[in-house]
Structure formats: structure tokens, C-alpha cells
Amino acid sequence: MDTPQDILRALGLNPDTLTGGTLVARSPIDGAELARVHEHTVAQAHAAITRARQASLAWRDVPAPRRGELLRLLGETLRQHKHELGRLVSLEAGKILAEGEGEVQEMIDICDFAVGLSRQLYGLTIASERPGHRMMETWHPLGVVGVISAFNFPVAVWSWNAALALVCGNAVVWKPSEKTPLTALACQALFAQAAQRFGDAPAGLSEVLIGGRDVGEALVDSHAVALVSATGSTRMGRQVGPRVAQRFGRVLLELGGNNAIIVGPTADLDMAARGIVFGAIGTAGQRCTTTRRLIVHESVANDLLQRLHKAYASAPIGNPLDGKNLVGPLIDRASFDAMQASLKAAAEQGGKVTGGERVLADQYPDAWYVRPAIAEMPGQTDVVCHETFAPILYVMRYTDFSQALALQNGVPQGLSSAIFTNDLREAETFLSASGSDCGIANVNIGTSGAEIGGAFGGEKETGGGRESGSDAWRNYMRRATNTINYSRNLPLAQGIKFGE
Ligand code: NAD
């Protein structure tokens, strides 16, 4: 087992869907062709949205705890196929196996969360100012939820959205990244297995659209899609957000990050170094929560940098399917070129760059492995303020805590942030209203690797959306305020007398 074809078969993919298409799926591990997948036309996209709309009309009347049963079965199916799906994530997105399987675990976790949620879609009961009246709010499904996802979390992002959207009574139409169509088809095949065991799930409850921007735009512009949840670059969000707003649709944006770790003078440097290395080079710097900036106190900077350079020098780079490697490839050549351009700009802006060069080119001429880079910068220059989706860690020194906070908040993005400190005042200030301006703010933990229990997302150019845990489910429902009069009179609110 474990050739790509074996894995695809084990996940229940129909071999006919994997040949003869126009979209070539390649593995970033060695550039090898994995399949030729059929793309949807815009007309087919509209037909899928119509099927989903029909499904949502039936699904919204299924009691939520019964809907939860479908998510329980999906979680069970994912548990059974964790190894194969995790391996396919590694093959298609280039993550190391532990992270590929970790992504599937995240899917399982959100399914479990959704099962619990199926009995907790609570509304409030509100005291009415009128005698013999009761007020309450009820939460109803939206209808069709469109999901647009990025290449770097090819399965987890769909599951965060789909698990909540489905348990809330919606149908889901998913447009995955054109760089990762196979994992999307695999998820759809696993969903079909769960739906079959469920018995009476309406056809069209989960649809997948394979294709590029035109298919994504069909989803974005369709009045039948009540909510568009879009994960990807800020550039994409800038296009999608206003288009959905134009038709007064709802939008949930999860866009780029530029995440920093502050290391204070009292920090446990050993712990800090481990958190920074995982955050900066894990997933080859291709996480939205990757640590991209290090803001370190002058008094500990040399010591910490020494530890980082040592760890970087010994981090094994190579085929992510080989368990000993920690850094896999970049997704493609464009990503490599963008990294080189940013390193050149960093040097021009006064940075001292180590690493960043291509490696293993002889062994993998059609793949893009790099040595993760550290760039010691004279300040937060232009290049530092941009997200380059590659393993570059910009390092800046500070002397005063307020200066560190100003640097941390001084970029357009606001996703994840962290501080390593043993100083209570610093830690609490960092978490306070005048501290980090990000959606995620951590103490003595790095910026990446969030759990599903909390709401996930960020501020400013990261888009403001929240997915996953806490009360993020409310994004997938509409709220109705109900007033019930059980008296024999008709008093008006605010004591208004009308013709009495
Ligand atoms: P991308 O923006 O190139 O593509 C993301 C998705 O958007 C793809 O499916 C693409 O086809 C689609 N798309 C692009 N333009 C579109 C348009 N005009 N209309 C409709 N669909 C459109 O991003 P990528 O390179 O795949 O992923 C990397 C980016 O995603 C990084 O910026 C990263 O930070 C971000 N990201 C954010 C989060 C988060 O939760 N905040 C999570 C993962 C990735």
C-alpha cells in the first residue's frame, strides 16, 4: 500500500475522476503528476449550488441533534481513514506526515465539537417590558454556505466550516485550492460514506467544485449562497469581500497573517527557542500562523539568536514522507521565487540574511526545498510588513516594552501573536486592551498550532472572521428575535398609546 494510487483507492475515490481531466495535480515533494482531475464549468457550478439549495430546504427541518449524528459518523469515518488522508495531505501539500495526520485529527476534533454543539444551539430568553409577554431569540440555518479554501490547510479548513455549517442546518458548497484538488475529492468521498450510513441525508448537502477563479467567482456572486467563508491571501479577500457585500451576502474572511513573538528579558530562552523554531520553520513557513517576526529584548538577543542558528543548522530538510525530516518543500516555484525576492529586498533594506537558498535540487529537480532563513533587520522595514508565504524569520531588537508592543502591532495584519516572559506585568499588558491587537494572543506558547475549541481568526487585513470553536457557530445561522404575547391586551412598547 501507500503508492498515491493505493491511497486514493483506499479513500474511496473513483479512478475515472482521476484521469483525462484538465487540472494536473502534482506533488510538491518531487513534482510528479498524481492525477488529471476534471474541472467544473461555471454552468456546473450553478447546478451544484441549486442542488445544495434544495438540500438545505430539507436539512433545515431535520432536528439539530439528528444532524449531529451525521457529524458523528463523519468523525468516525475520518478516524478510520486518518492515516490515508493524512498521507494524501502530505503528498499533495508537502507537509511532514505528523502534520498531515495532525490536520486530519483537527477534522476529527471539530466533528466531535459539532456533535456536542448539536444540542447547544442556544438562544437567550429576554425579560419583556410588557406584562404577559415573553421575548426570546431563535437561531435558524442560513441556507447554503460557500467555502473557499487555501492550499496550505487543504482539509482542515473545509471541516471547520462544514462541520459547523452542517450541524447548524446548512448545505455546503466547497471550492478548494486548485493546488489541492485530490484531498478535496477524498473528503467528499469520505463524506459520502458517512452520509450513506446516516441514511436519509438529502442529495447535494455537500458539493465540491473543482476549478479556478471563475468557479470561485460563481460561488461568490450567487444570490443562493448566503454566506461565503473564504480562506486565503489578503489579495483574494480584497476581491471576494466587496463582491459578496455588493449583493448583501454574508462573508467570513480568514486571510494572511504576519505573526510575531516577543521575547522579554525574563523569558525561558530554551522554551522560547523551541516555540520559535516550530512556529517559523514548521510546514516550511506555509501556515497562516507561521512565526514571521521575532521581537527580542537586546539583553537576551545574542543568546537566543545563537540557539536559533544552531537549531536551524540541524533541522532536517527533505521528503516529508520520511519521518526524520522536519522541513518539507515549498508548494511550487512561484513560492520559491517570492521567497528569493523578499530575501533580496530584506538585504537591500539593511538586513543580514542567513539561509534561504535552494537545497536538494539534484535529487528533486522539479521540487522546491529551501533552507529556512533568518534575517536580522535594522527595523520594521517595508518587506517585514508583508506576508511572504515561506520560512523567513525577521528578527528585530528592542530595549523598551512599549517599543516591542508598537512593533508587534505595527503591521497591517492581525492574526496570531505571542510573548515569552516570566514577568506578570508584561504578560498581562500583552493580553490587555492596550496590548496585542491580534485575534490570537498567547503567553509562553508560540503563534502556530491553535486548538479547535477557541474561535480562530484575526483582525485588520486578516479579515475579522472567526471560525471553529467558542461561539463561531453563530456565523452559520441567522438570529430571529421573537416576542410572544400571552395576555388579553395589546400593550405597545415604550408605553405608546395609539388611538386609545
Ligand atoms: P490564495 O488567496 O491564492 O487562494 C485561496 C483560494 O481563493 C483558492 O481556492 C483560490 O482559487 C481562491 N481565489 C483566489 N482569488 C479568488 C477570487 N477572486 N474569487 C474567488 N476565489 C478566489 O491563497 P493560497 O496561496 O492558496 O494560500 C495562502 C494564503 O492563505 C496565505 O496568505 C495564508 O496566510 C492564508 N491562509 C489564511 C488562513 C487563516 O485562517 N487566516 C488559513 C490558511 C491560509
Boltz pocket constraint, residues with backbone or C-beta under 6 A from the ligand:
constraints:
  - pocket:
      binder: B
      contacts: [[A, 148], [A, 149], [A, 150], [A, 151], [A, 152], [A, 153], [A, 175], [A, 176], [A, 177], [A, 178], [A, 211], [A, 212], [A, 213], [A, 216], [A, 217], [A, 220], [A, 231], [A, 232], [A, 233], [A, 234], [A, 235], [A, 236], [A, 237], [A, 239], [A, 240], [A, 253], [A, 254], [A, 255], [A, 256], [A, 257], [A, 287], [A, 288], [A, 289], [A, 387], [A, 389], [A, 415], [A, 457], [A, 458], [A, 462]]
      max_distance: 6.0
